[in-house]
Amino acid sequence: DKERVKHSLPGWQLLHESRPHSAHKRKLFGGITVLWQRENVSVRRESGYPKGVLSFTVQDVAGRRRPVPVVALYSPPVSSRFNRGGRTWSQDIMRFAEEEAHRLWSVYGFVVVGGDYNWRLGTSFHRRTEDVVGSAAGARTALAHEWHLRTNLRPLYGQPGQHPGVCTSRTDNGLAEPD
């Protein structure tokens, strides 16, 4: 909830893309929020997609460095109600993120795409969501590979030295793994 975030973090600036209100159960709002506090950083909205994508650029206020284009996304798990009953939120989100990555790449010559994809490319551990169960798991892995080929982006899943914060799924033994 954008207003709650504003009131609880005074002094912070935010950029927010909210899900459509018709998508919410029990007034639980969702979306993507980008927060920053530094006065020497400028964040500018590029575009957004209410189902779960927000793109923006980050640049130093003085404009001495090139802006960094970012596409942030949240793709729901296979088991989500947003991917059932004829709904295809994950496919819609990834399609928009792909188009936005291509657009930003053509403008800036590079782009960073990140967020919670809810897919994983390994099979080492059990996930607590249903994305690795049955045919849906294989389909998600295939979609991830195809998406990376189409976008010409290189995944950083679990690379040595990568900050552990990017690994959000919890395994049965409590460790984080790339998601």
Secondary structure, 3 states (H helix, E strand, C coil): CHHHHHHHCCCCEEEEEECCHHHCCCCCCCEEEEEECCCCEEEEEEEEECCCEEEEEEEECCCCCCCEEEEEEECCCCCCHHHCCCCCHHHHHHHHHHHHHHHHHHHHCCCEEEEECCCCCCCCCCCCCHHHCHHHHHHHHHHHHHHHHHHCCCCCCCCCCCCHHHCCEECCCCCEECC
